[in-house]
Amino acid sequence: METQPGAAAIRAHRPRRHALLRRAAITQRRVGRLDATVRGLMWSLLAGALFVMLNTLMRGMALQLSPFQTQFLRYLMGLVVLAPLVLRGGLASWRPRNIGGQFTRGAVHTFGLALWFLAIPHITLADTTAIGFTTPIFIMLGAWLVFREPMRWERWLAALIGFGGVLIVVAPQLSGAGGGGWSLLMLASSPIFAASFLITKALTRYERPTVIVVWQSITVAVCSLPLALVSGWQWPSALQWAVFLLCGMLGSAGHYCLTRSFSIADISATQSVKFLDLVWASALGWLVFGDWPSRWTLAGGAVICASTLWIARRETRGPGGGRAGR
């Protein structure tokens, strides 16, 4: 008698669950029919939102612990998050085809992270994000030189306009308004990250995105451990461990989205969307740290958003004004 209402509730729940699954399948098919560049932009946009949330948490941790220890624990927790996925599939299925390329990418990324983590406690989240917008410029140049990706005039123009918006944000600091040295250190990490992402693009030719993400966590954690040990280890609290675990989830998801973006579209075509990160960073910086965006940050953000929306619209039309066919 008592089980009947429960059984009825389960039967009533099943149609709703099936309806949600049908809607998800329909949405997946519709997204799959979109142009490859548009899907790459969508993956890149999602990656940017995840990375801004991650950077917010990382800045908070870097203010409490050693920057190098924060760097190591972020990637260690990323590996912990991915461990169940690796164990379920079997270790053999996660063996990379080019382990040297994986460790090269990890070493380069670790170097960029070391500069980034040293600077982030001293710079607001919005300005950190704005300075990071120089990375797409180096990526686009590298993609053109190394991979011979087509660089249509629209992509160059969008990159230049977006970079102009970044200069509006960064120029007051570099001219002596405060944090100039740390801003330059943050700026120095941009070409290094660009090299790391270009290596990632090369790896996507013969490695699965999930394999690249897993091995990034492994290689960066291994390369970051010596830096963490010599910088003065401080045992994290229970709350800090929980935050690092959340960072591992956000970072792994963000790198997966970014790798998916690189695997289905030209890397140069997806970089303009990164400029929208300034919007999310300004909002979270104000909510979490009380960093009210300056008028220069807001003005630069308006220029950046305009270039992003324009290039996204152009990319949906393709080089000849119609849909691109890659």
Sine and cosine of phi, psi and omega as CSV:
sin_phi,cos_phi,sin_psi,cos_psi,sin_omega,cos_omega
0.00,0.00,-0.67,0.74,-0.08,-1.00
-0.97,0.26,-0.36,0.93,-0.05,-1.00
-0.99,0.10,-0.24,0.97,-0.06,-1.00
-0.90,0.43,-0.73,0.68,0.04,-1.00
-0.87,0.50,-0.61,0.79,0.02,-1.00
-0.91,0.42,-0.67,0.74,0.03,-1.00
-0.90,0.44,-0.64,0.77,0.02,-1.00
-0.90,0.43,-0.61,0.79,0.02,-1.00
-0.91,0.41,-0.62,0.78,0.01,-1.00
-0.91,0.42,-0.68,0.73,0.01,-1.00
-0.91,0.42,-0.59,0.81,0.02,-1.00
-0.94,0.33,-0.47,0.88,-0.02,-1.00
-0.97,0.23,-0.49,0.87,-0.07,-1.00
-0.87,0.50,-0.70,0.72,0.02,-1.00
-0.86,0.50,-0.62,0.78,0.01,-1.00
-0.91,0.42,-0.66,0.75,0.01,-1.00
-0.91,0.42,-0.68,0.74,0.02,-1.00
-0.91,0.42,-0.60,0.80,0.04,-1.00
-0.90,0.45,-0.65,0.76,0.02,-1.00
-0.91,0.41,-0.64,0.77,0.02,-1.00
-0.91,0.42,-0.63,0.77,0.03,-1.00
-0.90,0.43,-0.68,0.73,0.02,-1.00
-0.89,0.45,-0.65,0.76,0.02,-1.00
-0.90,0.44,-0.65,0.76,0.02,-1.00
-0.91,0.41,-0.65,0.76,0.03,-1.00
-0.90,0.44,-0.69,0.73,0.02,-1.00
-0.89,0.46,-0.65,0.76,0.01,-1.00
-0.90,0.44,-0.65,0.76,0.02,-1.00
-0.92,0.40,-0.65,0.76,0.00,-1.00
-0.91,0.42,-0.67,0.74,0.04,-1.00
-0.91,0.42,-0.62,0.78,0.01,-1.00
-0.90,0.44,-0.42,0.91,0.02,-1.00
-0.99,0.11,-0.15,0.99,0.02,-1.00
-0.93,0.36,0.37,-0.93,0.06,-1.00
-0.86,0.51,0.55,-0.83,-0.05,-1.00
-0.85,0.53,-0.63,0.77,0.00,-1.00
-0.91,0.42,-0.64,0.77,0.02,-1.00
-0.90,0.43,-0.68,0.73,0.04,-1.00
-0.90,0.43,-0.60,0.80,0.07,-1.00
-0.89,0.45,-0.64,0.77,0.05,-1.00
-0.90,0.44,-0.61,0.79,0.00,-1.00
-0.92,0.40,-0.70,0.72,0.05,-1.00
-0.89,0.46,-0.66,0.75,0.00,-1.00
-0.91,0.40,-0.62,0.79,0.03,-1.00
-0.90,0.44,-0.70,0.72,0.03,-1.00
-0.90,0.43,-0.65,0.76,0.04,-1.00
-0.87,0.49,-0.66,0.75,0.00,-1.00
-0.88,0.48,-0.68,0.73,0.01,-1.00
-0.90,0.45,-0.65,0.76,0.02,-1.00
-0.91,0.40,-0.65,0.76,-0.02,-1.00
-0.93,0.37,-0.55,0.83,0.04,-1.00
-0.92,0.40,-0.67,0.74,0.08,-1.00
-0.88,0.47,-0.66,0.75,0.04,-1.00
-0.89,0.46,-0.71,0.70,-0.02,-1.00
-0.89,0.45,-0.56,0.83,0.05,-1.00
-0.88,0.48,-0.73,0.68,0.02,-1.00
-0.92,0.39,-0.63,0.78,-0.02,-1.00
-0.91,0.41,-0.60,0.80,0.04,-1.00
-0.90,0.43,-0.65,0.76,0.05,-1.00
-0.89,0.46,-0.67,0.75,0.01,-1.00
-0.94,0.35,-0.61,0.79,0.00,-1.00
-0.93,0.37,-0.34,0.94,0.09,-1.00
-0.99,0.16,-0.25,0.97,-0.05,-1.00
-0.96,-0.29,-0.55,0.83,-0.06,-1.00
-0.84,-0.55,0.11,-0.99,0.08,-1.00
-0.87,0.49,0.68,-0.73,0.02,-1.00
-0.83,0.56,-0.63,0.77,-0.02,-1.00
-0.94,0.33,-0.58,0.81,0.07,-1.00
-0.92,0.39,-0.64,0.77,0.06,-1.00
-0.88,0.48,-0.67,0.74,0.02,-1.00
-0.87,0.49,-0.74,0.68,-0.03,-1.00
-0.89,0.45,-0.74,0.68,-0.07,-1.00
-0.93,0.38,-0.52,0.86,0.04,-1.00
-0.88,0.47,-0.69,0.72,-0.03,-1.00
-0.99,0.16,-0.48,0.88,0.10,-0.99
-0.89,0.45,-0.69,0.73,0.03,-1.00
-0.93,0.36,-0.50,0.86,0.11,-0.99
-0.88,0.47,-0.63,0.78,0.05,-1.00
-0.93,0.37,-0.61,0.79,0.04,-1.00
-0.89,0.46,-0.66,0.75,0.01,-1.00
-0.89,0.45,-0.62,0.78,-0.05,-1.00
-0.99,0.11,-0.23,0.97,-0.08,-1.00
-0.84,0.54,-0.71,0.70,0.01,-1.00
-0.87,0.50,-0.61,0.79,0.03,-1.00
-0.90,0.43,-0.66,0.75,0.00,-1.00
-0.92,0.39,-0.71,0.70,-0.04,-1.00
-0.92,0.39,-0.58,0.81,-0.01,-1.00
-0.93,0.38,-0.60,0.80,-0.01,-1.00
-0.99,0.11,-0.23,0.97,-0.05,-1.00
1.00,-0.01,0.68,-0.74,-0.09,-1.00
-0.88,0.47,-0.56,0.83,-0.05,-1.00
-0.89,0.46,-0.54,0.84,-0.04,-1.00
-0.96,0.27,-0.20,0.98,-0.02,-1.00
-0.96,-0.29,0.16,0.99,0.03,-1.00
-0.96,0.27,0.83,-0.56,-0.04,-1.00
-0.96,0.28,0.43,-0.90,0.06,-1.00
-0.97,0.24,-0.45,0.89,-0.01,-1.00
-0.73,-0.68,1.00,0.07,-0.05,-1.00
-0.93,0.36,-0.50,0.86,0.06,-1.00
-0.90,0.44,-0.65,0.76,0.05,-1.00
-0.90,0.44,-0.60,0.80,0.02,-1.00
-0.90,0.43,-0.68,0.73,-0.01,-1.00
-0.96,0.28,-0.51,0.86,0.09,-1.00
-0.90,0.44,-0.73,0.69,0.04,-1.00
-0.87,0.49,-0.68,0.74,0.00,-1.00
-0.89,0.45,-0.65,0.76,0.00,-1.00
-0.92,0.40,-0.69,0.73,0.02,-1.00
-0.89,0.45,-0.70,0.71,-0.02,-1.00
-0.91,0.42,-0.60,0.80,0.03,-1.00
-0.89,0.46,-0.65,0.76,0.02,-1.00
-0.88,0.47,-0.72,0.69,0.05,-1.00
-0.88,0.47,-0.66,0.76,0.01,-1.00
-0.90,0.44,-0.60,0.80,0.00,-1.00
-0.87,0.50,-0.71,0.70,0.05,-1.00
-0.91,0.42,-0.67,0.74,-0.05,-1.00
-0.89,0.45,-0.72,0.69,-0.04,-1.00
-0.94,0.33,-0.48,0.88,0.08,-1.00
-0.91,0.41,-0.58,0.82,-0.11,-0.99
-1.00,0.03,-0.50,0.86,-0.21,-0.98
-0.88,0.47,-0.52,0.85,0.03,-1.00
-0.91,0.41,-0.29,0.96,-0.13,-0.99
-0.96,-0.28,0.02,1.00,-0.08,-1.00
-0.76,-0.65,0.60,-0.80,0.03,-1.00
-0.91,0.42,0.38,-0.92,-0.05,-1.00
-0.89,0.45,-0.64,0.77,0.00,-1.00
-0.90,0.44,-0.69,0.72,0.00,-1.00
-0.94,0.34,-0.57,0.82,0.09,-1.00
-0.86,0.52,-0.71,0.70,0.00,-1.00
-0.91,0.41,-0.67,0.74,-0.02,-1.00
-0.89,0.46,-0.68,0.73,0.03,-1.00
-0.90,0.44,-0.60,0.80,0.03,-1.00
-0.90,0.43,-0.27,0.96,0.01,-1.00
-0.94,0.35,-0.18,0.98,0.10,-1.00
-0.96,0.29,-0.34,0.94,0.01,-1.00
-0.84,0.54,-0.71,0.70,0.02,-1.00
-0.85,0.52,-0.51,0.86,0.02,-1.00
-0.89,0.45,-0.73,0.69,0.02,-1.00
-0.92,0.40,-0.58,0.82,0.02,-1.00
-0.91,0.42,-0.71,0.71,-0.01,-1.00
-0.89,0.45,-0.66,0.75,0.05,-1.00
-0.90,0.44,-0.69,0.72,0.00,-1.00
-0.91,0.41,-0.64,0.77,0.02,-1.00
-0.90,0.44,-0.58,0.81,0.02,-1.00
-0.95,0.33,-0.67,0.74,-0.06,-1.00
-0.98,0.21,-0.66,0.75,-0.13,-0.99
-1.00,0.00,-0.75,0.67,-0.10,-1.00
-0.99,-0.13,-0.07,1.00,-0.01,-1.00
0.84,0.54,0.56,0.83,0.07,-1.00
-0.93,0.37,0.60,-0.80,0.00,-1.00
-0.92,0.40,0.75,-0.66,0.03,-1.00
-0.91,-0.41,1.00,0.07,0.02,-1.00
-0.93,0.37,0.33,-0.95,-0.09,-1.00
-0.88,0.47,-0.48,0.87,0.00,-1.00
-0.89,0.45,-0.65,0.76,-0.02,-1.00
-0.92,0.38,-0.67,0.74,0.05,-1.00
-0.89,0.47,-0.69,0.72,-0.03,-1.00
-0.91,0.42,-0.69,0.72,0.02,-1.00
-0.89,0.46,-0.65,0.76,0.02,-1.00
-0.90,0.43,-0.67,0.74,-0.01,-1.00
-0.92,0.39,-0.67,0.74,0.04,-1.00
-0.90,0.43,-0.70,0.72,0.04,-1.00
-0.88,0.47,-0.65,0.76,0.03,-1.00
-0.91,0.41,-0.58,0.82,0.09,-1.00
-0.87,0.49,-0.63,0.78,0.08,-1.00
-0.90,0.45,-0.62,0.78,0.05,-1.00
-0.89,0.46,-0.66,0.75,0.01,-1.00
-0.89,0.46,-0.57,0.82,0.05,-1.00
-0.87,0.49,-0.61,0.79,-0.01,-1.00
-0.97,0.26,-0.69,0.73,-0.19,-0.98
-1.00,0.06,-0.50,0.86,-0.13,-0.99
-0.80,0.60,-0.70,0.71,0.00,-1.00
-0.85,0.53,-0.60,0.80,0.00,-1.00
-0.94,0.33,-0.67,0.74,-0.03,-1.00
-0.94,0.33,-0.31,0.95,0.00,-1.00
-1.00,-0.02,0.05,1.00,0.10,-0.99
0.92,-0.40,0.11,0.99,0.01,-1.00
-0.96,0.27,-0.12,0.99,0.04,-1.00
0.73,-0.68,0.65,-0.76,0.09,-1.00
0.96,0.29,0.33,0.94,-0.07,-1.00
-0.88,0.48,-0.71,0.71,-0.01,-1.00
-0.89,0.45,-0.69,0.72,0.02,-1.00
-0.93,0.37,-0.56,0.83,0.05,-1.00
-0.90,0.43,-0.64,0.77,0.04,-1.00
-0.92,0.40,-0.60,0.80,0.05,-1.00
-0.90,0.43,-0.67,0.74,0.07,-1.00
-0.89,0.45,-0.64,0.77,0.00,-1.00
-0.90,0.43,-0.56,0.83,-0.01,-1.00
-0.91,0.41,-0.39,0.92,0.01,-1.00
-0.97,0.24,-0.32,0.95,-0.10,-0.99
-0.89,0.46,-0.78,0.63,0.02,-1.00
-0.90,0.43,-0.45,0.89,0.03,-1.00
-0.94,0.33,-0.69,0.72,0.08,-1.00
-0.89,0.46,-0.61,0.79,0.03,-1.00
-0.87,0.50,-0.68,0.73,0.04,-1.00
-0.88,0.47,-0.64,0.77,0.03,-1.00
-0.89,0.46,-0.69,0.73,-0.02,-1.00
-0.94,0.34,-0.53,0.85,0.06,-1.00
-0.93,0.37,-0.60,0.80,0.10,-0.99
-0.90,0.44,-0.63,0.78,0.05,-1.00
-0.87,0.49,-0.70,0.71,0.03,-1.00
-0.85,0.53,-0.66,0.75,0.03,-1.00
-0.91,0.42,-0.62,0.78,-0.02,-1.00
-0.93,0.38,-0.49,0.87,-0.02,-1.00
-0.92,0.40,-0.19,0.98,0.01,-1.00
-0.94,0.33,-0.44,0.90,-0.03,-1.00
-0.63,-0.78,0.10,0.99,0.06,-1.00
-0.86,-0.50,0.57,-0.82,0.09,-1.00
-0.94,0.33,0.56,-0.83,0.03,-1.00
-0.81,0.58,-0.64,0.77,-0.02,-1.00
-0.91,0.42,-0.59,0.81,0.04,-1.00
-0.90,0.43,-0.66,0.75,0.01,-1.00
-0.90,0.44,-0.67,0.74,-0.01,-1.00
-0.91,0.42,-0.70,0.72,0.01,-1.00
-0.88,0.48,-0.73,0.68,-0.04,-1.00
-0.96,0.29,-0.38,0.92,0.13,-0.99
-0.91,0.41,-0.70,0.72,0.03,-1.00
-0.88,0.48,-0.66,0.75,0.00,-1.00
-0.90,0.43,-0.79,0.62,-0.12,-0.99
-0.93,0.36,-0.65,0.76,0.00,-1.00
-0.93,0.36,-0.62,0.79,0.05,-1.00
-0.89,0.46,-0.68,0.73,0.01,-1.00
-0.90,0.44,-0.71,0.71,-0.03,-1.00
-0.94,0.33,-0.45,0.89,-0.05,-1.00
-1.00,0.05,-0.33,0.94,-0.07,-1.00
-0.85,0.53,-0.74,0.68,0.02,-1.00
-0.86,0.51,-0.63,0.78,0.02,-1.00
-0.90,0.44,-0.64,0.77,0.00,-1.00
-0.91,0.41,-0.62,0.78,-0.06,-1.00
-0.95,0.32,-0.60,0.80,-0.06,-1.00
-1.00,0.09,-0.19,0.98,-0.06,-1.00
-1.00,-0.01,0.05,1.00,0.01,-1.00
0.99,-0.11,1.00,0.05,-0.08,-1.00
-0.95,0.30,0.72,-0.69,0.08,-1.00
-0.79,-0.61,0.84,-0.55,-0.09,-1.00
-0.93,0.37,0.83,-0.56,-0.04,-1.00
-0.93,0.37,0.43,-0.90,0.11,-0.99
-0.98,0.20,0.13,-0.99,0.02,-1.00
-0.87,0.49,-0.66,0.75,0.02,-1.00
-0.90,0.43,-0.65,0.76,0.01,-1.00
-0.91,0.41,-0.61,0.79,0.08,-1.00
-0.88,0.48,-0.66,0.75,0.01,-1.00
-0.90,0.44,-0.65,0.76,0.03,-1.00
-0.91,0.42,-0.67,0.74,0.03,-1.00
-0.90,0.44,-0.58,0.81,0.05,-1.00
-0.90,0.43,-0.67,0.74,0.07,-1.00
-0.89,0.46,-0.63,0.77,0.05,-1.00
-0.88,0.47,-0.62,0.78,0.05,-1.00
-0.88,0.48,-0.64,0.77,0.04,-1.00
-0.91,0.41,-0.74,0.67,-0.02,-1.00
-0.90,0.43,-0.69,0.73,-0.03,-1.00
-0.91,0.41,-0.69,0.73,0.01,-1.00
-0.90,0.43,-0.68,0.74,0.02,-1.00
-0.91,0.42,-0.65,0.76,0.00,-1.00
-0.90,0.43,-0.69,0.72,0.00,-1.00
-0.94,0.35,-0.53,0.85,0.07,-1.00
-0.90,0.44,-0.73,0.69,0.02,-1.00
-0.87,0.49,-0.66,0.75,-0.02,-1.00
-0.91,0.40,-0.66,0.75,0.01,-1.00
-0.92,0.39,-0.63,0.78,0.08,-1.00
-0.87,0.49,-0.64,0.77,0.03,-1.00
-0.88,0.48,-0.71,0.71,-0.01,-1.00
-0.91,0.41,-0.49,0.87,-0.10,-0.99
-0.98,0.18,-0.33,0.95,-0.08,-1.00
-0.91,-0.42,-0.13,0.99,-0.05,-1.00
-0.56,-0.83,0.31,-0.95,0.11,-0.99
-0.84,0.54,0.72,-0.70,-0.02,-1.00
-0.89,0.45,-0.54,0.84,0.00,-1.00
-0.93,0.36,-0.49,0.87,-0.04,-1.00
-0.96,0.28,-0.38,0.93,-0.09,-1.00
-1.00,-0.08,-0.12,0.99,-0.16,-0.99
-0.97,0.25,-0.44,0.90,-0.05,-1.00
-0.90,0.44,-0.52,0.85,-0.02,-1.00
-0.91,0.42,-0.42,0.91,-0.02,-1.00
-0.86,0.51,-0.45,0.89,-0.04,-1.00
-0.91,0.42,-0.35,0.94,0.04,-1.00
-0.94,0.35,-0.25,0.97,0.01,-1.00
-0.85,0.52,-0.45,0.89,-0.02,-1.00
-0.88,0.47,-0.56,0.83,0.02,-1.00
-0.90,0.44,-0.76,0.65,-0.02,-1.00
-0.92,0.40,-0.64,0.77,-0.04,-1.00
-0.91,0.41,-0.64,0.77,0.02,-1.00
-0.90,0.45,-0.67,0.74,-0.01,-1.00
-0.91,0.41,-0.73,0.68,-0.02,-1.00
-0.94,0.33,-0.59,0.81,0.05,-1.00
-0.88,0.48,-0.61,0.79,0.03,-1.00
-0.95,0.32,-0.68,0.73,-0.05,-1.00
-0.93,0.36,-0.65,0.76,-0.13,-0.99
-1.00,-0.04,-0.71,0.71,-0.11,-0.99
-0.95,-0.31,-0.11,0.99,-0.04,-1.00
0.95,0.30,0.36,0.93,0.02,-1.00
-1.00,0.10,1.00,-0.10,0.00,-1.00
-0.96,0.29,0.81,-0.58,-0.03,-1.00
-0.87,0.50,0.69,-0.73,0.04,-1.00
-0.96,0.28,0.20,-0.98,0.02,-1.00
-0.90,0.43,-0.49,0.87,0.04,-1.00
-0.93,0.36,-0.63,0.77,0.04,-1.00
-0.90,0.43,-0.67,0.74,0.00,-1.00
-0.92,0.39,-0.66,0.75,0.02,-1.00
-0.91,0.41,-0.70,0.71,0.04,-1.00
-0.90,0.44,-0.61,0.80,0.04,-1.00
-0.89,0.45,-0.60,0.80,0.03,-1.00
-0.90,0.43,-0.66,0.75,0.03,-1.00
-0.91,0.42,-0.68,0.74,-0.02,-1.00
-0.90,0.44,-0.72,0.70,-0.01,-1.00
-0.89,0.46,-0.63,0.78,0.00,-1.00
-0.89,0.46,-0.68,0.73,0.01,-1.00
-0.92,0.39,-0.59,0.81,0.00,-1.00
-0.91,0.42,-0.75,0.66,-0.01,-1.00
-0.89,0.45,-0.60,0.80,-0.02,-1.00
-0.93,0.38,-0.73,0.69,-0.05,-1.00
-0.94,0.35,-0.56,0.83,0.05,-1.00
-0.89,0.46,-0.64,0.77,0.03,-1.00
-0.93,0.38,-0.64,0.77,0.02,-1.00
-0.92,0.40,-0.62,0.79,-0.03,-1.00
-0.92,0.40,-0.53,0.85,0.02,-1.00
-0.93,0.36,-0.39,0.92,0.01,-1.00
-1.00,0.03,-0.39,0.92,-0.01,-1.00
0.99,0.11,0.06,-1.00,-0.09,-1.00
-0.92,0.40,-0.40,0.92,-0.05,-1.00
-0.96,-0.28,0.23,0.97,-0.01,-1.00
1.00,-0.02,-0.14,0.99,0.08,-1.00
-0.96,-0.28,-0.28,-0.96,0.00,-1.00
-0.97,0.25,0.69,-0.72,0.00,-1.00
-0.95,0.31,0.56,-0.83,-0.03,-1.00
-0.83,-0.55,0.99,0.16,0.05,-1.00
-0.95,-0.31,0.00,0.00,0.00,0.00
